[in-house]
C-alpha cells in the first residue's frame, strides 16, 4: 500500500501533469504543473462543488494534457473535513489518480515560501502540487461496498453512544439534586424500573401521590419483571424522606422527562445501528473468525474493519500499525539516546479501539494474559503496564491481519510460541 518517498517521486515522470487542488465548501481551485514545476495553468482555475463544476475540471485537465503532450495526471488534495469526498468519488470514477498531502505540511511550506502564514486560494494549489512533486503525499482510500456501509454505521454508533452518555450524565445530575436518594435504590441511573417511574413522576410530590400501588401499576403496564412490592416501598419511603431540592420544580420536571425521552430515543437508535453492524459484519469474509478470540466482541470487530477497510490493500502489518499511530519512533539525536514511543499519528479511533481491545483480552483471555505477564515481569527490559498493553494491541493487529487475509482460525498455542517478538522493540519509557 505505502511506499518510500523515493518511489513516490518516481511516480512523477516527464509525461506527468501534477495538479494541486485547494478544496472548499462551495468552490475549489486548481493549478497544474509539469514535472519540472513549470505552471501550465498560468493562474488558479476555479470550479464549483457540483457535477457541472467537476466536469469542467475534468475537461480542463484533459485539454491541458493534450496541449502539453502529457499522458497522465497526478492530482494532490489537502483533505479538509468532508468537502473532498464527492470530488474524490468523481475522480475515482474518471480513473484520475489522486493522492493526499498533510495539511500540516501545507501550512509549514506556505510559510517557508513567502514567510507568511496567510491562507490564499492562489497559493495553496501551488504548494500542494509542490509537495506531490517532492513525494510528500500519501495514498487516499475511499471505502466502497460493505466497507463504506460499515464505516458509516460505525461512525453513527460512535455519535449515538456519545449522545446517549451525554443525556445519561445530565439526567444523573438533575436526579442527584431533586431526588438524591434514588442512587441508594438503583445503582445505575438508567435502570429501567427507575426510569419508568421518573418518566411518569419526575418530582417527589408526584411519586408520593402515586403510592406503592401506582408505582407497581407502572411496572405491570410495561410488563417489567424484577421490580415488585418491596422495591416500590423503598422508592416511596425515599421520596417521602428525601432531602431533594423543592424549588424550581416546573423546569426540573420538564428537564428530567425530556432527558429520559432523549436517552430512550438514543437507546432505540443504538439498537438499530448495532443490528445493522452485525448484518454488515457477516458480509465481510472471515470476520466471524475474529469472534473466536475470547475477549473480542462484535463492536471491536466492526470498528476495526470500519477503520481499516479492505485489509488486503495492506502489504504488511507494519502499515496497519502505522495507520493506527502505533508504530515506534525513537527520540534521539547525536549522542543523545532518547526513549522509544509510539507516533500517535494515524486514525485516533482505531488506536483507541485497539487499546480497549488489548485491555479486554488481557483481562479475559488466558494466552494474552500470559503474554502481558511476561512483558511486565521478564528479567531483561521489562515493560511498564501501559507499554505492555501497546505491545498487546500490536499483537492483535498481526492476529487480525492473518485471520482476515488467510481465513485461518485463531490458534491460542501459536500465540505463546513467539511470545518475545512484539515487545523486544519497545524500550522502557
N, C-alpha and C positions, 0 to 999 in steps of 0.2 A: 504493500500500500504506500508506504513512505519511502523516500529516497534521500540520498545525501544532497547537499547544496550543489555540489559539482554536477551531479546527474540532472538536477533541476535546471541548472544553467545550460546544460547541453540540449535541453528541450527547445531552447531558442536558437533557431538556425537562421541562415541568411534569407530563407524563404518564409520566415515567420513574421507576422504582424502582431505587435503587442498592443493591447487595448486596456487602458485603465478606466474604470467607471467609478464615479462618485455617486453613491446611491442615496436618494432622498425619498421622502414620503409620497410626493406627488410628481416630482421631476428628477431625472437622472442626467448626469453629464459624462461624456466620454471624450478621450483623446487617444489617438493612435500613433504608434511609433514603429520604426523598423528596428532591426536587431542592433544597430549602432546607436540608437537613441535619437535619431532624426525624426522630428514630428511630421506626420503625414496629413494631419487634420488642420494645421495652422492655428486653430483656436478650439476651445471646448465646444462640443456639439450637444445640445440639449434634446432630450426626448421624454415624453410623458410616460407615467406609470400606467399604461393602458396597452391593449393589443395593437392599436394603431401606432403608438409610440414604439413598442417592441419591434414591429415590422419595419418601421422607419429605421431603427437602429440596425437591424439585420441587413437591410438593403444598403445602408451606408457602408457597413463592414465589407460586404461582397464587392461593392463598387470600388472601394479603396484598395482591396486586394487585387482586383483586376487591373486597376490603373497603375499600380506599382509592381505588377507581376509577382505577387506573393501567393503562396499556396495554402497556408493555414494561418488561423488566428488563435492567439492565446490571450484570453480575457482575464484580467485581475479585478477582484471586487473586495472592497473593505466591508465585511459583514456588520452592518449597523442594524441591530434589532432584527425585526422580521421583514423589513422592507425589501430585502433582496430575494425572498422566497419565490415570488411569482416570476421575477426576471430569471432566476436560476432555473426554474422549471422550463421556461421558454427556451433558454439556451440549450438545455439538455435535449429538448425535442428537436431543435435545429442542429444538433450534433456539434455545437460550438464548445470547444474545450475552455473551461473556466476554472480558475483557482482563487484562493482566498489569501489576503495579506493581513497580518496582525495590525489591528487599529493602533496599538502602542507604537509599532514600528513606523506607521504613517505619521503619527504625531511627532515623534522624535526626528524623523527625516525632514519633515517640513521646517522644523526649527533650524536644522543644520543647513538647509538650502539657502534661507534668506534671513536667518536669525529672528524669525517672527513666528509665534505660535498661533497666529490667526488662522481661522478656518476660511478656506476660499475654494469655491467651486471650480475655479480655473486652475488652481494649484494642485488640488487633491488628485485628480486623474493622472497628472504627470508623475506625481510622487508614487502612486500605486503602480503605474506601468514600470517605473524605475526599479521598484522592489521586485517585481516579477522578472525583469530582465536580469537582475542580480541573483535570482534563485531564492529569494527570501519570501517564499509563499508555501502554502500547504494546500493539499487537495480537498476540495469540498465533497461533502456527502449529503445527498438528499434521499432519505429512505423512501421506498416505494412499497406498494402492496401491503402485506401484513405488518411489515416493519414500520411503515408510516402510521398505520392504524394503531399499533401498539404504542408508538411514541406519543401520539395524540392522547390516547386513553390513559397512559401513564402520567403524562403532564396534567391531565384533568384530575386524575386521582390525587396527585400531589396538591393541587389547588383546593380540592374539596376537603382533604384532611386538614389543611391549614384553616379553612373557613369553619369547619366543624369544631376544631380545637379552640378557635377564637370565640365562637359562640358559647362553648362549654366553660371557658375561663371567665367570661363576662357573667354568665349565669351564676357561677360559683361565688363571684364577688358579691352580687346582689343578694343571694340567699344567705351568705355569711353575715350580711348587715341586718336583714329583715327576719331571718329565721336561723340563727347560728346553731341551734340545737339539732338541725337537720343532719349535720355531719356525724353526730353520735348515733343516728338511726341508720343511715346509709353511708357506707364507706366511700362510695363514688357518687358524685353529683348527678351523673346520668343514669342512675338506677331506674329501671323502667317503672317500677311501682311508685317511687317517689315523684318522678316526672309527671305521671298521670294525675297525682293528687295536686301538685303545684300548678299544673296547667289549668285545672278547673278551679282551684282555690289558692291563688298566689299569695294571699295575705293570711296572717294568723287568725284574724277575726272570721274569715271565710272557712278556715279549717275547723275552728271550734264550732261554727254553725253547722258544718257537715255532720259532726259527731262520728262515732265509731261505725254506725250502720251506713252512713253516707259515704265514708271512705271505702268500706268494703264493697258497696254497690259500684263504685267507680272501677274497682278491680274486676268485679264479676262481669260488668258490661264489656270490659276489654278482654275478657277470658284469660286473665292473668293468674297464673298459679304461683304459689310460694309466698304470697302476702295475705295472711289471714287475720283473725281477730286480735291476736297478740300484737302484731305489728301495727294495726290500726290504733290500739290503745296507746302504744308508745308515741305515735305521731300526735294523737290528740293531747296527751298529757304534756308533751314537749311544747306544743303550741300554746297550751293554757298557762304554762310556767315560763314561757320564752322571755328573754331579755331583749328581743329584737326591736329595732327602731320602729316607733309608732308614727313618726311624721313622714310626710311626702308619700303616702300610700298609693295615691291615684297613679302617679307616674311609675312607681315601683311595680305596681300590679301590671301595668301595660308592658313594662320592660321585661319582666320575668316571663310573661306569656309569649311575647314576641321572640325572646331568646330561645325558649323551648321549641317554638314553631320553627325557628331557623335551624336549630340543632336537629330536629326530626327531619326537616327537608334535606339537609346536607347528608344525613344518615341514609335516607332513601336513595339519593343520587349516588352516594358512595357504593351502596349495594349494587346498583345498576351497573356502574362502571367496573366494579370488581367482577361481576358476572361476565361482562364483555371481555375483560382482560383474560379470564380463564378460557373463554372460547377462542380468543386470538392465539394464546399460547399453544393450544392444541394444534394449530396450523403450522407452527414452527417445528421443523424437523429436529428430533431428538431433544426438544425442550423438556419433555416428560421425564427423561433420564436424569436431569438435574435434580428433580424432586426426590430421587432415590437417596440423595445425600441428606443424612439426618441433620437437622438444623437449618436446612434451606427450604423455604416456602415459596408459594406462588408469587408473592409480592416481590421477593428478591429476584426470581427467575424472570418475571415480566419486566421489572425495572432494568435488569442487566441487558436484556435483549432490546428493550426500547432505547437505551442509551447507546449501545454498540451497533445496532442494526444487523445487517448481514455479516456474520462473523467471518465468512470465507474471504472477505476483502482484506483481511489482515494476514500478512505473511508470517508473523511471529507473535508470541505472547508479549514480547517487549513493546510492540506497537500498542497493544491493548493497555499495558501498564502505563505507557506514556499518555494515552488518551485519558486515563483516569487521574493523571497527575501523580502517579505513584512511582515513577522512575527515580532512581537515586542520582543525586548530584553532589559533587564534592565542593566544599567551600575552602579552597586552598589556593595559595599563590606564593611563588618564590620558596623561601624556607619555611613558610607557614603552612602547616598541615592541619587544615580545618576539619570539622566534623561533617560526616555524610548525612544528608537529609533528603526527603522527598521533594520534588519540584513544586507540587500543588498547582501545576499548570495543566489544565485539561478540563474535563467535564466534572464540575463540582458535585453534581448529583450522583454520578457514577461512583466517585470516590467515597462519598458518604454512604451509599448503598453497600459497597464492598466492605467498608469498615464495620457497618452494622451487622453484615453477614458474618464477618470474622468473629465478632463478639458472640453471635448466636451459635456458631459451630464449636467454638471453644467451650461454650457452656453446655452444649447438648450432645456433641459428637466426641466419642472416646478417642479416635485417632487424632483429630485436630486438637483435642485437649492434651494429648500426649506430646504433640509437636510443640504446642505453646509451652508446656512444662519444660521440654528440652531446651528451647530457645532461651528461656529465662533462668535456667539453672545450670547450663553447661559450664564446664570449667574454663574454657577458652572463649573470650569475648561474649559473655552472657548479655542478653538484650534486656532492656527495660520492658515493662509490660506493654507500653504503647508501641514500642518498636516491634515487639513480637507480634502484636495484632496486625501491624502493617505487613509484616512478613507473611502472616497467615492470609491476609487479603490478597497478596500477590500470588500465593499458592492457589487460592480459589480461582484467580484469573486463569492460571495454567490448567487447572482441572476443568473449568467451564469450557475453555478453548478446545481441549482434547475431546471432550464429550460431544460438543456441538458440531465439530468438524469431522470426527471419525465415527460417531454414533456408538462408541463403546460404553458399556455400563460402568458405573462407579465401582472401584475396587479399593476397599479400605486397606488391604495389605500392601498395595503399591505406595500408598501414602507414606508409610513408615520406612520404606526401603531407602528413599532418598531424603531422609529427614534433615540432613545437614545442608542441602543445597540452597534453599531460599534465604537463610539468614546469614550465610557466610559473608555476603557482600555488605551487610549493614555494620557500621561502626557504632560503638556506644556513643550516644549523644550526651 
